[in-house]
Amino acid sequence: MRRGQPLQHDYVAEATAVAKENYAPLLKIEGPLESGTFTWREERYIYVSGLASTGERRLVEVFHLDAGALTPVLAYGYPPPVRDLFPMDYAILHSDDPWNGEFPPATTMASRKRLSGSSYFP
């Protein structure tokens, strides 16, 4: 795929379907999902967002489109335009203290055994 050429495949619909099936349920994001595209440093990206239980539009996933392949972008690698589109989500992902001083307790194998009463852990 050459840059600047129209897309031959509906990657936006594909990204939306992947996000709906794999990511939105984990994040408790409801529909309708919305998708959009942007270009950063001559690379194409597709983002998918949905409604949180609070009614706010939240980012579900960002995909990179390169050579006809749609690849989810790791959160630490989100390009800067995501900051402008979803400032709240970007701030949480790039916060020095995302738990506001309340670091979640560490889970160790011993604590999981104690909590579950089972001696087997996959």
N, C-alpha and C positions, 0 to 999 in steps of 0.2 A: 504494500500500500504506500503510495507516495503521499507526502504531506500536502495538504491543501486540496486533495481530491475528495469528491463526495464518497461517503461510506457506501460500500456495496452490500453490506449486511446490516441489519438493524441491531447494532451493538447496544443501543440504549435500551431496547426491549429486553435483550439478553441480560444486561446488567441489572435491570429492574427485577427480572424473574429470579436471578441468582440471589439478589439481596432479599427478596421476599421469602424465598424458601430457606435460606441458610443463616441470614444475619438478623433480620427484623424480629423473628420470634425470640431470639436470645436477648435482644435489647428491649423487648416488650414495646416495640414500635408498631403502631397500627396504620392501616391505610387511610386514605389513599396514599400510595407511595408516589413520589414525584422524582423525576430524573432530569438531569441537565448535563451539558458538556461545557468544557472550557479548554483552552490551549495555554500551556505554560512552557516557555522555552522550546517552542516548536513541537511539543509533545501533546497528544490528545488525552484528555481525562474525561471520565463520566462519573458523576456522583448520583447517589440515590438518597432521598430523605423521606421521612414519614412523620406521623404525629405521635408524640409521647402521650402518656396518660394525662399530663398536665395541659394538653392541647397545643404545646409548642412544637414547631417543626424542628426535628433533630436529624443529624446526619446518621445514615445507616452505614454506607460504605462508599469508598472512592476506588475507581478502577482505572488502570492505565491501559491504553490501547496502543499496541505497538506490533507492527508486522502482522496484523490480523488476529492478534491474540489479546484477550481481555484478561488482565491480571489484577487481583485485589492489591491495593497499596497498603503496606504496613503503616499504622497510625503515625509512627515517628517520621515517616517519609512523605506525609501529606504535603503537597506543594502549597506555597503561600496563598494562592487564591482561595483555598478552603477557609482560611482565617477570615476573609471578607464575607464569604457566603454563610459560614456557620461560626460566628465568633465565640459563642458559649461552648460549643463542643471543642473547638480548637484550644480555647483557654484551659479547659479541663485536661486535655491530652498533653499540653505543654506546661502544666503548672509544676512549680517546685514542691507544692504541698497539696496534691489533689484530695487528700482526706482531711484537710483543715486541722492538722495536728493529731488526728485520731488514726494512727497507723493500724491497719487490720491485723489481728493476731496471726502469728505464723502457725502453719499447720505442719506438724511433724508426723512421721509414721507412728510414733508412740502415742501421740494425742489422738490420731485417727482410730487406732486400735481401742484406746480407752473409751472413746465416744461411741464407737459402733459395737463393741463387744465381740468383734470378729477377729480372727487371727489371719484372715486371708485378705490381701489387697492386691488388685491387679496392677 
